[in-house]
Amino acid sequence: MYKIIFLFSIIFSNNVLAKVDNQTKIEIEQLFNALNTSKCEFQRNNNWYSSQKASNHLKQKYEYLIKKDILTTTESFIEYAASKSSMSGIEYKVKCNNQTSSSKKWFLQQLNLIRDKK
């Protein structure tokens, strides 16, 4: 009986896992591009990094979350990958032109700009 329940749970869980649609993938790529070209600094675990290093780090987190079928929207990427350290829980920050904000706020603003251009 337990084997049947276990097999059913595996089959069912695989069928309900969400896949990232193409539009979401495009928006996330555009967010990576916005960060890469921004000349902003990115704070992770109390250390500042170039936007390119930050983008590389976030891409690794993105690929991990894709493999785990965790992401469903661009907002979920921002929430789960681009807002805080998954290890320490410390919020990421972005500094552009001597203005510092949470990375979550920065990415949501960039996402709004991307969507407004459509």
N, C-alpha and C positions, 0 to 999 in steps of 0.2 A: 504494500500500500504506500509506504513512504517513497519507494522508488518511483511510483506513478506520479505522486504529488510533486516530487523533485523534478522529474522530466517535464511535467506539465508547466511548472513554474519557469523552467529554462525556455521552453518553447514560447510561452506567453510573453515573457520578458523580452525576448528577442524581437517579437512582433510589435511591441509597443514602443521600442526605442525610436526616438526621433532622429531623422537625418537632416542635415543642414542643406537648405535649398540653395540654388545657384545665386539668387539675389542676395542672400545673407553672405555667401562666400565673397561675392563681389564687393559688398559693403565693407567687410572685414579687411579685404585686400586694400581698399581705398583708405581705411583707417591706418593700416601699416604704412602706406605711402605718405599719408599726411604726417605721421610721426617721423618717418625717415627724412622728409624734406623740411621739417619744421625748424631746425636749429635750436630746438628746446632741449632742456636737460630733464632727465627722468630720475626721480629718486626711488630707489628700491632698497629696503632694509637699511635705511639711513645713509646710504651711499648714493652719490650722484653719478649718472652715466650719460653718455651721449645718446641722442635719439636713435642712432643706428644700433648701438648695443642693446638699448631697451627694446627696440623692434625685434631684434634677433631673439632675445629672451622671451618676449611675448609670443613669437611665432612657435617656439618650442612648447609653450603652455597651450597654445591654440591646437597644435597637432596632437598633443596628448588628449585634450578634451574632445577632439574629433574622434580619435580612436575609441574613447570611452563612451561615445554617443551622448555626451552631456550637453552640448550646445544645440540650441534650437533656433535662436535669433541672434542678431547682432548685439542686442542688449544683453543677452546671456553671456556672450563673449566678453563684453565690458565688465559685467558683474563677476564672472568666474575667473577671468584671466588677467584683465587689465586694471583692476581696481585695488588689489592688495596681494600681498605675498600669501601663497597657499601654505607656506611653511610656518612663517612667524605671525601671520595675520596683520602685519603692519601695512597701513594704507600707502599706496604709491602716490607720488606727487609729480607734477609737471611744472617746470619753471620756464616761462617764455617772457622775454623782455622785462626781466626783474619782477614779474608777476607769478606768484606760486598759487597753484590750485590743486585740488585732488585730481588724480588721473581720471577718476570716474567722471567728474564734471567736464574735464578737458575732452575726453573721448565722446561723451554725449553731445557736447557742443560741435565737435567735428562731424559726428553722425548727422546732426541736424543740418549742417552746411552741405553735406553730401546729398542728403535727401531733398534739400531745397533746390539743388541744381537740376533735379530731374524734371 
